[in-house]
Amino acid sequence: MQVRPAYDVDIRTDSARIRRALADAVPRSFWLDDPGRPAAEAPVAGDVDTDLLVIGGGYCGLWTALMAKEAEPGRDVVLIEGEEVGWAASGRNGGFVDASLTHGPENGRRHFADELAALTELGAENFAGLARALLDHDIDAEFEQGGFLAVATEPHQVAALRAQAGENAVLHEGDALASMVRSPLLRAGLFSRERHALAHPAKLAWGLKRACLRLGVRVFEHTAATGVRDDGGAVRVQTPAGRIRARSVALATNGFPSLLRRNRLMTLPVYDYVLMTEPLSAAQLSDIGWTGRFGISDAGRQFHYYRKSADNRILWGGYDAVYHRGGAVRPEYDQRPETFARLADHFLRTFPQLEDVRFTHAWGGMIDMSTRLNAFHGTAMGGRLAYSSGFTGLGVAATRFAAAVMIDLLAGADTSRTRLRMVRRKPLPIPPEPLRYPAVQLIRGAIARADRNGGRDGLVLRAANAFGFSFDS
């Protein structure tokens, strides 16, 4: 029998209360709204020749440029970004740093069961390498390894969390859960300390940019790549103000339409939305019992993620995942009042102790989704161009691993990374329009029904799973 879940699309909080909470929220990312935001580098003007060109100034591109320059200091490396470094998903995300390369162990078992042990080890090595790199390059990204709490809001989720408890994941219920966080909607929590961290997303991107510049990477912002083609043993990339000829290219544009036509059906641009509260007092944090420095996510298929900032604001995001017809990516989609109202409603129901809290920022942005919920990799143009894409909202750490994969692929190296089936095989493509939009809406409805039905997949999700498609909100 279906029961009404703790969270749903119907708003239950008084509308006047929601309006008050959102009244002062500015329509931009809290992370990017920072006085320490660096000035943009000049755009390309004229023709440029280089050994390695990196296209894209998010985490994936920045890690690629940095690691390539570290490996070969004499190599000329150029990075171009169509807007400013970190302006898109890398400066708008929740700042959860997870070691998983497979979007969690369950999804990893589904797609890479025979490789899961190797992928887990590589993910742990990559996570540790990221932490070391922040120290080596003096990057103050507000990096905190405080752990992660997965919380159940429905009875079936409690059973699922119990099944996952073990040596490195401790189940908390009753008073034990209340000692970590107090909410009338939370039934249980599974706490994991290892291989989870929080970071300031924009400061991470800006710190990587500064590290690249210090090592001699040439960075050009406001320089969009408008075309790419083979150019007789090199790759020619066209920009509005000139062309770049590179002996190799790393393509790290992720959710934006790929410069390689073959990859345009491999990702789906999905919009995710976030609220940020005003700073909370010590008394307010005590009221909700959340005094630790760990991140939280609830265990539903349509889930929320929440964490505290360095100044004790609460970031509250997720639940709605919105695909716009035709795969359009537009600035006006960064704001969605109906989603902000729903998020505020869910927040106030989760923490009724904070009924007078106001939100200072409300924003959204596009992330890239693949049908197996993790990144895919490959080469084109005779191995002179490598690409990685499809991180599906779990790319803060995984983009660093993808950078290492692209560097290996461009070198033609046989490594533990390039031998992975994750690297050698692609996810299933996403149907093109006009089929794509109704298919996405069908799946979204099926996910919501599964949450209402004790987590049990209906016919639509069972059929999708049988074909090898993975889905999440």
N, C-alpha and C positions, 0 to 999 in steps of 0.2 A: 504494500500500500504506500502510495506517495504521501509524504508529509512536507509541510512547509519548512524549507531550510532556514538556517540562521540568517543567511544572506539571500536576497533575491532582487529582481529588478524593481519590485514595488517599493516605493519610498514610504517608510513608516514614521519618520521623524517629522515633527511639525515644520511646515514649510517656512514659517517666519524664523524659526531657529536656524534652519539651513541658510537662509538668506543672510542672517546676521553673521554666521560663521564664515561665509564666503565674501562678504561685502568689501573687504579690503584686499582681497587676493589679487596680486598683479599677474598679468598673463605672460609669465616667462619663467624659465628654469631658475630655481633658487641657486643651483650650483654655478650657473653662468653669470648670475647677477652678483658679481663679486668685484670689489675694487682692485683686486690683484690680477684681473684679466689682462694678459699681455697684449701689447700692440701687435697688429697683424704684420706679417712680412710682406714685402712688395710682390706684385704679381710678375709673372714671366713677361718679358718684353723682348721680342725678337727670337732668334733661333738658339737652341741649346743642345749641346751634345753631352752625353753622360754614360757612365758604365751601367748604372742601375737607376731606373726611374720607378718611384713608388707613387701610385695614383690613389689618393685618399688620405686625409689627415685625421682619421679616427684612430682608435687604439691599434687596430690591425696594421694600418700603414705606418704608424709611428714606431711600433715595435719592430717592424720589418726594417725600416731605415736604420734604427738604432743598432739592432743586432747585426745587420749586414756591415755597418761601418765598424763595429767592434771587432768583427771577425777578420776584416781586411781594411785596416786604417787607410791604406793607399788607394782604395777604390773610391771613385767619384760617385756619390749618391745624391740624387735629387728627389725631393718629395713635393708634390703639388696637391693643393686642396682647393676645391671650387668655391668654398666660402672661407671660414676660418677654422683653424685646428680645434677639434673638439666641439664644434657647434651643434652637431647632430646627436645621434644616440650616445656617443661617448661623453657628452656634456649634459645629458638629460636623464640618464638611467638612475636606478636606485642606489648604486654603489655597492652592490653585493658581489663579493669576490669569492667564487666557488671553485674548488680544484677540479670538479668534474668536467671532462671533455665530452660527455655523452648526454648531457641534460639529466643527470641523475642515474643511479645504478639500475633502476627499473627499466628506463628507456635504453640504457646500455645493454642490458641482458636481451632486450627484444631485438636489437639490431646487430649487436656485436658480441654475442654470448661467449664465443670461443676466444675473443680478444679482450674481454672485460678486465681480466687481471692485469694485462699489459697496459691497457688504457688507464686503469686506475693508478698504476705506478708512474706512468708518464705524466698524468695529471698532477700527481703529488710533486714530482720533480719540477714541473713547470710552475706550480704554485710557490714552491720554495725559491725557485729562480726569480720569480717576480718580486718576492719580498727582498731578496738580496739585491736586485737591481735598484730598488728604491733607495736602499742604503748606499750602494756604490755611486749612484748618480745624485745623491742628496735631494731626492724628490720628496717633498712634504705633501703627501696625498692624504693625510689624516688616516693612515692605515692602521686598523685595529683588529687584532685577531681575538675577538671576544666570543666567537662561537655563533651558533645558529639554532633557533628553536622553531620546529615545525609543530603547529598547533591544530587540534581537532575541534571543529565546531559542530560536528554531527556524530551520532553513535558509531556509524560504520567506519568513520575515520579513526576513532579511538582504537578499534580492532586492528586497523592497518598499521598504526603507529606502534602498537604492542608487538606486532610481528616483526617490525624493523629494529626493535631494541636489541642491544648487544653490548659488547665491550666498549665501543666508542660512541654509543648513542644511548642515553639514559632516558627512560620514560618517567614523566612527572605527572601526577594526578593529585586532586584534592589540595591539601595544604602545601605539598611540595611544589605544585604548579603555582599556587598563589604566592609563594615566596619569590617567584621569578616574575610573574605578571598576573594581574587580577582583572578579570572581565567576566560578566555573566554569560558570555557566549562561548567561552573556552572550556573544553571538557578535559583535555589532556595535552601534553606537549612532549616532544621528543627532542632532547638537547644534544647537540654534537659540537664539540669544541674544536676538533682537529679539522684543518683544511677549509676553514671558513673565515672570512674577514670582511670588514667594511672599509670603504674608501670614499673620499670626496672625488666624484667622477671627473669634474672639470680640472681640478688641481692635478690629478693624475695625467690627463692629456697635456696640460700646459707644462708639467714637469718633464714629460717625455719629449716635448718639443724643445725645451731648453737644453736637455741632454743631447739631442740630435744636433742642435746648432753648435754646442760646445765641441762636439767631435768633428765638425766640419761638414755635416749634411747641409746641402743647399735647400732651403725651404721657401717655396713660393705659395702664397695664399691668394685667394680670389683669382684662381687660375683653374678653370674647368677644362677637363679633357673632353673634347667633342668628337673624337674619332681615333681609332687605332688600326694600323695595318702593317703587314710585313713589308720590310724595306731592304731587301737584299742582304740578309745576314744580320739585320738589326730590326728594331721596331720603331715605327714613326708614329708619334702621338700629336694630334692637332689640338691647339688651344686657341682661344679667341685672338691672341696677340702674337702668335708665332707657333713654330713646331719644335718638338723635342725628339731628338733621335737618340735611342738608347740601345745598348747591346743586350740588355734584358729589362723586363718590366714586371713589377709585382702589382697586381690589380686588387685593391682593397676598398672597393666602393660599396660592398655589401648590399643593403636593401634598395639602393638606387638602381634604376635600369642598367643592366650590365653593358659594357662596351662590347662584350662578346655575345652575339645573338644566341648562341647555343645555350647560354645560361639564363636567358630571360624568363624561362618557365620553371626555373629551379628555386626561386624564392618568391615569397608573397610579402608585400609591404603592409604591415599591420600597425595600427596606431594604439599606443599605450598611454595612459593618463595618470597623473600624480598630483597630490596635494602636499603642502608643507605647512605645518603649524607655526605659530609664534614660539619663541623659546619658552619652555616650561620651567616653572620654579621647582625647587627641591620638594616642596609640599605637594605639588601636583604629581610629580613622579612617584612620591611615596603613596599617594592615593591610589595609583594604578599598580603599585608594587614593582614597577619596571625601573630598577636602579642599576642593573647590569648593562654592559656594553655589547649586547648581542643583537643580531637581526632576527626578525620573525616573519614567517609566512604561514598562512593557513593551508590546510591539506585538501581543499576542494579542487575540482577540475577548473572551476572559475575561482581563482584565488587572489588574495591580497598579499602584498609584501609590505613590511613596515620596519623602520629602523630609526634610531636617533642620530642626529647630527652632532658635531662637536660642541655646539652651543645648546644642546638638548631640545631641539625641535623634533617633532615626529614627522617623518615622511610616510605617507600613506598612498599606495598606488595599486594598480592592477585591476582585476575583475573584468572590466570591459576590454575586449580586444576587437578593434574596429577595422574592417577592411572596406575601403571605398571602391565603388564600382569602377572597373577599368584599371585598378591598381594605381590610381592617381596619388601623387605625393605633392601636397600643396601646403603653403604656410598657414592658410586659414584652418586646416584640419588640426593644427596644434591646439586649438581651443574647442571644447565640446561641453557646453553648459550642462546638458542632461547627464553626462557622465560625472562631472564635478559634483552635481547635486547628489547623485547616487553614492559616490565615494564619501561625501560628507555625511550622508545618512548612515552608511555602514560604519564609519569611524565613530559617530556619536552613539550608535547602538553598541559598539564594542567597548567603548570607554565612556559610559554615561557620567562617570566622575568628572569628566572634562567638558561639561555641558557649556561652559562659557568660553572655551578656547576658540580662537579665530585662526583662520588660515591666511598666511601672508603671500603665498605663491600657488598658482594653479597652472599646470602646463601639460603638454603632451608631445608626442613625437613618434616617428616611424621607426620600427625595428624590422629586421628581416627574419622571415620564418621559412624553414625548409620542412619537407614532409617527414623527415626523421628527427627533427628538433635539434639537430647539431650541425656543425659546419661540414662542408664538403670542399674538396681541393682538387686542383688539376693544372694542366698546362695546355698551351696552344702555341701556334706559330713556331713549330719545330722545337718546342721546349724553351723558347726565348721569353715567353710570357707565362707567369704562374698566377693563380687566383685562389682566394679563399672567401667563402661567403656562407650565409645561412645560420648564424649563431643563435637565433631564436631567443634573444633576451638573456642569454647566459654567456656573454662574451667578454666580460671584464678580464678574466684570466685566460680564457680559451683563445683569445685573439693573439696572445703572446706565443702560444703553441702553434697557431696557424702561421705566424710569421716565420717560425723555425722551419715549418713544413715548406713554405714557399721558397725559402733560401736553399733548402736541400734540393727541391725540385729544379730550381734554376741552375744549380751546380751539377745536376745529373747524379746526385749522390744516392747510394743505396744505404739507407739508415733504418733504424727501428721505427722511425716515423713514416718514411715513405713506403715501407712494407705493409703498413696497416690497411685493412680493407676499408676503413673510414676514408683513407686517402685514395685508394685505388678504385673505389666504386662510388657512384653518385646516388643520391636519393631519387625517389620517383619524381618525375616532373609534375607540376601543378597544371591542371587543365586550363587552357586559355579562355578568355572571354569569347562568347557570352556565357559559357558554362561556369566560369570561375565564381562569379558573384553569387548566383543562387546556390552553388555547392558549398561555399563558405557559410552562408546563412543557414543552410541545412545542418551543417556540422555544429555550428554554434548552438542551434536549438537542441541538438542531440546531447551536447555536453551539459547544457542546463538541465535537461530532463534526467540525465544520469545522476547529477548532484541531488536532485529531488527524489531519486529512486534508490537510495542507499548505495550510490556509487556503481550501480550495475549498468553496464552498457546495453543500450537498446540495439535494434536491428541495424540502424544506420552506422553506429560506431563499430559494431562487430563486423559489418561488411567492409568498412574502411580499414580496420585493423587487418583483416584477412588479406587485403591487397598490399599491406606494408606501409600504410599511412599512419603517422602519429599526430595527435592533436592535443593542444592545451589552450587555456585562455591567455 
